[in-house]
């Protein structure tokens, strides 16, 4: 008998022994395993309430709040001639108080001109 026929569970051939034999009968498969479904016993559900957090008293609640004294805005008095000596940022701030939004990307001369025209038109 050849080794291959042993591993393949084949019968022997006539050229090996001169007699033909039937292949071996395969073993019967094992019975299927039946798994039982586990059903846990019923237990009354216990609802746990979380503990209440302790009361916290902030000691800063009773302290007075420090705030800066309110200073009324000082009336900025400026003349149209003084505008040429102001920086672009200062011109923009003055323009906001007067009611115009200036674009600092423009030249200083154009900003002064726009601001003077707006002041003359509003008066």
Secondary structure, DSSP 8 states (H G I E B T S, - for coil): --HHHHHTT----HHHHSS---------------------------------------GGGGS----------------GGGGGGS-HHHHHHHHHHHT----TTS-HHHHHHHHHHHHHHH-
